[in-house]
Amino acid sequence: MKLNKFIWDNYKETQKGKKTIALFTDGTTTDILEKYLGNFHLEIEDTADFIDDLTDYSSKPIIPDELDLKEAEKLFDEIINTGFTIKCEGEKLDSYDPKQVDFLGLIPVISTWLFYKYPDFFKPYYFRTKFQLLTQIADAFGLDLPEVPLKRYKEQRIKYYWKLCASFLKFQEENEMTSSEFCAFLYDFAPNFIEQNQTAETELPKPTQVWLAGGDKGGFDFEFLDNYKKGNNSFWQGNIDTKRGDIVIMYCLSPCSCIHSIWRATKDGIADPFFHYYSSIFISDGIKVAPISLNELKQDEYFSKHPLVRKNLQGVSGYPFNSEDYKRIQQLIIQNGGNINDLPQLYSPTFSLNQTLKDERDVELTLIEPFLKELGYTENHWKRQLSVRMGRGERNFPDYAFLTNNEKSYEVAEMLIEAKFWIKSNKELEETFKQVYSYGLRLSSKILIIADKDAIWIYERHNNSFDRSKYIKKFWKELERPDEFANIKNLIGRK
């Protein structure tokens, strides 16, 4: 949706709005960092002093008093390619060589420095471990985010910050904001809007995959894992294809090399461009188990032949386990005197109906259309492959559109369905969402549905937008249950 000018203007007049705008207008570095980076920079005063030195004394590259958009991009390229040096009265205080320093980790610091110098062109980046929140804000307010580079392109991931700044500036100008007002929007107004409009997620979906994750060598992760308190939700390195509800087996390197606990993923995996390990997940509901050491795995008849165990569990974070692997892990827990009664179990989505499907049209004819008829619709209620004009004469064709207005160029569709044969990864799901999302905005839809041979994903419109991370997912097999079918029929069935 577009930013509502009336609501935004009201926010700017509130005490909180004025305080946040003032913070980004003339607040100290320490004040800003304490509010937005306190959890990750323990030495806030040292970090603030460092940024102030950069602002006041940096000598390489040359920092002009004024620049334009092209010069700003060129300056950022120079910083990340050649590094920077701080000198005060001819004395070198510090220098940073990009070959020796991880500039990905420095983005929050560099972005704050550049914001103080050129607030229109550069914005502070404080979404470390919260990139999913930024995508939610983008979806809710029509902020165009550039595509995240692949993990292996480290330089492009650093340059992604500049692409973000270009998107931020465009949004700022479209909504007639000052730089400080945009920062208040990004870090206060928009996150509060997302939080207030989120529906409570009380129950996790049934798990369909098992993943491994690892604790660090220093034992810091072990402290959290071993003293976990119910309800805590923790950011972790994981696999980008992790789905909300999936099972995560935690392997700790320190103080002992062993499988320590079993967890659940509370959000879909996501690519975070500035997170060193790139792919990230959130975990909760940890259950400690009877430890299984690496030596036990090596000596076990089943796991001694497992490729990951043969590599001494190197590359453990994000590694997928199949159902047999997980079954054997539970047997070893029992052998070590543990209990598996409370452990989550895999749910199998496959059933006889979808074994013979070969393509997307089979999904439509065998699953979607019979399902729609069970919901009370007939073929007269939907339009297949509706031709929709989407800017510059481009034509697009949603698979199923339930029209409430079919006047040419003014079509409105209450519900849209996009069919795929098989969505194998979160990336494919996100690409499909973007496709049907654009249709939904154009056709003023209230419900978006994605369906493949295994499941359906249902997105509801809230406050004139859709959130790619908020959906109801049901496997076709689940819909054979009367209660499950009744709930879905109440939501999307013919009224």
N, C-alpha and C positions, 0 to 999 in steps of 0.2 A: 504494500500500500504506500501511498505518498505520505510524507510527514504532515500531520494535521496542523496547519498554521495556528489555528485558534488554541489548541491544546498546548502547542509549543510556546506560544506567546504567554499563555497563563503560567507555564512552568518557569519562564524567565523572570516572572514577577514574584515567584514564591521565595521565601527566605533561603530554602535549600538551593534553588536554582541560582540566585544571586551569589550565594557563597561559593558554589562550584565554579561559576564563570569567573569570579574574582580570583579563585585559586589558580586558574590557568592564565589569568591576566597578569597578576603581580605577586603570586604566591612564591615562596622560597622553594628552592630545589628540594630541601629536606622535607618540607610539608607535602609536596607532591609525591615524592618517593615513599614516604611513610604511609600515605594513603593507598597507593596503587602498587607498590613493589615490596612492601614490608615483609611478606612471607618468603621472599626468595633472595633478598639482599640483606643479610643479617647486619652488616656494617653499613647502615643507611648513611650515617654521617660521613664515612669515608667515601662512599659512592657519590654523595652530594658534593663533597669537596672536589672530587675528581671531575665531575661535570662542570662545576664552577671554574676550575682551572682550564678545562677545555674551552669554555666560553670566553674567559678573559685572556688566556695566554697561549692558545694554540698557534703554532707558527708554520706547520706543515700539515696539509696543504694551505695555501694562502686563502684566508677566509675574508672575502670582501664584505663591505658594509651592506651592499645591495646586490641583488641578482634577479634574473628572470627565471621562468620555468625551465628552459633548456639549460641554463647555466647551473640551476639547482641540481638537475639530473647529472650533469657533468661533474659537479663537485662531489656528489655521493659516489659516483663511479671512481673518482680519484681516491677518495677515502678508503674504499674497500679494496682497491687494487694496489695502492702504494702505502697505506697505513697513515698514521698521523703522529706528530711530535708536539710536545708541550714545552715551551721555553718561557722563562720569566726573566727579564732584564739580561738576556743573553745566556742564562744558565739553563741547561736542559733538565727539565724535571722528569720527563718520561717519554718513551716512544713505543709505538705499537706497530709491529710488522704483521701484515695479514698472513704471512707464511708461518708465523709462530703463535698467533693468537686466534682463537675461535671467535670470529666476528658474529657468528650466529647467536652466540650467548651474549654478545655485547649490544645487540640491537636495542634493547630497552634503554641502555645508557647512551648510545650514539643518537638514538631518536630524540631523547630528552635534550641533549646538547643542541642538536640542529633545530629543534622546536624553539628553543630560546633565541637562537640567531635569526631564523627565518620561519616564523610561525605559520605563514600562509602555505608554504611549500612542504614543510615537514611537520608531522604530528607525532607525539610520543606514542610508543607502542607498549601497552601494558596488558596484552592478552596472552602472556606466557601461561601455558597449560590451559588456556581458556579460548582456544581458537574456535571451538564449537560454538561458544557464545557469540563470537563475532559473526559466524555464518547465520546464526539465528537473527541477529540484529539486521544483517543484510537482507534476509528473507522478509522480515517484518516491515522494513522501510524502503525497500527498493534500492538498496545500496549495492552497486555492481562490484563484486569481488573478482579480481583476476584469477585465472586458473593456477592452482598451486603446482610448482615444478616437481618433477620426480625426485626421489631421495638422492639419487646419485649426482644430481646437478647442484652441487653445493653453492657455487657462485651464483647460479640463478635463484637459489633459495634466499641468499642474502639480498640480491637485487629485487626480490619480491617486495621488500619493504618499500622501495621507491614506487613500484606499481600500486601498492596500497595507498601511498600518499597521493598519487595522481587521482585515484578513485575518491579518496576523502575530499580532495580539493573540489572535484566536480560536484559532489554532493553538497558541499559547503556553499558553493556559488549558486547552485540550483535553488537552495533553500534560504539564500540571502543571510547567511550566518557570518559572524566574525570567527576567527580561528579559535578564540577562547570559548565561544558559544558552541562550536562544533565539538570541541573536547568535552564540554559539559554534556552535550547530547550523547557522545560515544561512551562515556564512562559513568554517567549518572542517569540521565533521562532514559536512554534506550535499555540498559540492563534492568532498571526498575520496571519498565514496561513489560519486558520479557518475563520477569519473575512474577509480576502480578497477573499475567495472562496465561501462565502455565497451569495446565491441569495436573493434579496430584497423580504421581505414578506410584501407586501403592503395591502393585504386583508386577514382577518381572515376567517377560515371556518365557515359554518353555525353552530350555537350551537345546541347540541343534549341533553345536560344535564344542570341542574341548581344545584349549590352547594352553601353552606353557608360558610362564613369565619368570623372571629371575630377580633375586635380591642381590645387592651390591657386595663387593669383596670386603668393604670396611665394616659391615655389620650394622650400618645405620638403618637400612631397610628392615633388618631383623627386629630392631627395637619396636618399630611400628607394627610389624606383622605379629610379633609375639604378644604385644600388649593391645591388640585391636579391641576397640570398643564398638559395640553394635550401633549401627547407624552411620558410622564414619564412611565417607566416600573418598577414595584416594586416587590421584592421578598416577599412571604407571606406563612404562614402556610396554607395548604389545603389538598385536597384528592389526593392520588397518581393516581387515575383513572380519574382525570380531563384531558380533552382533549383540545387542542388548539382551541380557539373559544368559549368554553363553557361559560355560564353565572355564575357570582359569586355575590351573595347577601352579602353585608357587614353589619354585626351587630356590633355596638359599645357598649362597656360596660361603657365607660366614654367619655364625661361628663354626658351622659344620656344613659340608656339602650334602644336602639332603632335601627331599621333598617335605615341605613344612606344613602346608595348608591348602585348602580348596576354597575358591572364591567365585563370585558371580560378576560378570561385566554389567555395569549399570548404564552404559551408553554405548552406542555404536562406535567402533574404532574410527579414527580420523587422522588425516595427514596434517601435522602441524609444522609448517615450513621452518619455524625458528627453534623447534625442539631438536636437540642434537640427534636423537635417535629417530626423529621424523614421525613414526607412527605411534599413536598413543591411545590409551584406553582409561576408563575409570572402573575401579573395582570396589566391592563391598561384600557384606554378609560372609566374612571369612570364617572358616571352620578349621581349627587345628586338628591334625591327624597324627597317628603314630608315625614318627619320622621314617622315611625310607632313604637310606644313604646311597650315594653313587656306587659304592662298592657292592651293595646289595643288588642294585640294578645290573651291574656288570656280571654278577654271579648268577642272576636269575636266568633260567633256561629261555624264557620268552624275550626279555629285554637285552640279553647278551648279544642278540642278533640285530637289535634295533639300530638303525643308522645314527640316531642322535646320541645314544648311549656309547656307541663305538667311537664317537667324536668327543667323549667325555662331557657331553651336554654343552659344548661350545655352540653359541648361537641359540640359546634356549628361549630367549624372549620372543614371543610371537610364533613359536613353532607349533604346528597343528598336531594333535593326537587324534587317532581314530577311535571308534567305539571299543575295539578290542584292546587297544592300549589302555584306555580308561578302565575297562573291566579288570585288566590285570593289575593296575595300580590299586584298585579297591581290594583285590585278593591279597596283595602284599600288606596292605594296611591291616587287614584281619589277621594275617599271619604274625604281624608285629604286635598284636594285642589290642588293636584299635577297633573302633565301631564305625560302620558306614551307614547306619540307619538314617542319619540326618543329612547325608551328602546328596547333592542334586544329581539327577539321573538324566541321561540324554533322551530327547524326544525324537522319534523317527517320523519325518513328514511323508515318506513314500507310502503309497498304497496302490492297489491293483489298477485303479482307474487311470493313473498317469504313466503307467509303464509303457504303453504303446504309442504315446504322443511323440510326434516327430518334428513339429514346427509350431510357429506362433498361431497359425490358423487352426491347428488341432486344439490348442489351448482355448481358443475362442469358441469353437463348435462343441467341444467335449466338456469343458468346465464352465466357462463364463456364461454362455447363453442359457444352458440348463439351470444354472444358479440364479440368473436374473428372472427366469420364469417362476422359480420357486419363491422369489421375493415378490411376486405379483405383477411383474412386467410382461408385456408382449412385445413382439418385434415392432409394433407401431409406436412404442414408447421411446425407442432409441434410433439414432441416425449413425450408421457406420461410415467411417472415413469422411466425416464432415469436412468440406473445403472451407478453410478459415484463412482470411487475409491477415498477415502478421507484419505489416510495415513494408514499405518499398515494393509492394506488389507480390511479396513472397506468399506462397500457399502452403498451408500445413493441414494435416489430416488426423485429428484425434480418432482413435479406434472406435470408441462408443461415446456419443454425446446425447444427453437427455435434455432436449431443448424445452425451454419455456417461452422462448421468442425466436421464431425462425425468419424474421425479416432480414433480407440481405444486408450484410455489413453491420447489422445491429443484433446479431444472434446472442442469445443468453442460454447457457446450459447449466441446469441445476447440478448435474453430476457428470463427470468424465471418467472413462476407464481407458487405460493404456495397457495393452497386452504385450507380453514378451514370452518367448519360449522358456528361457531359464535365466534367471538373474543369479549369477554365480558369485558376485562380490559386492561390497559396499560401493565401490566405484561405479559399477554398472547400475546399482540402485539409484545412486545420486544423479547419474546422467539421465536416467529415465524420469526421475523426479523433476529435473530441470525442464525436460521436454513437456511433461504434462502440466507443470507449474505455469509455464508461459501460456499454454492454452487456457488454463484456469483463470488467469488474470484477464486475458482477452475476453473470455466468455462469462465473466462474473460468476464463476462456479462456487458452490458451497462445499462440495465433496469431490476429492480426487482419489481415484483408485488405481493402483498398479497391480497387475495379476500375472503370475507365471504358472508353470506346471505344478509347482509345489504349494504356493501360498498367495494370499492377497494382502496388500498394504493399503490402509484407509487413512487419508489425511483430511481433517476437518478444517474449514476456514474459521479463523478467529481474528477479529479486528481487521478485517479486510486483507488478510494474508494467510499464507500457509507456512508451517515450520517443517523443514525437511527432517528434523530429528524427532518430531512428535507424530507418531502414527500408531494405529492398531494393526497388528499383524496376526493373521489367522491362517493356519494350514487348512487345506481343503478337507483333510480327514477330521479336523476339529469340528468343522461345520456340520458333520453328521450327528453331533450331539445336540439334543433338543434345546438345552439352555443356551449353548453357544450360538446356535442358529437364530434363536429368538432375539438375543441381544443384537446381533448384526442386522436382523430384519428390522428391528426397531430403529436402527440408525440409518440404514440405506434402503430399506424396502419401500415399495410403492405406498404412498400415504392415501 
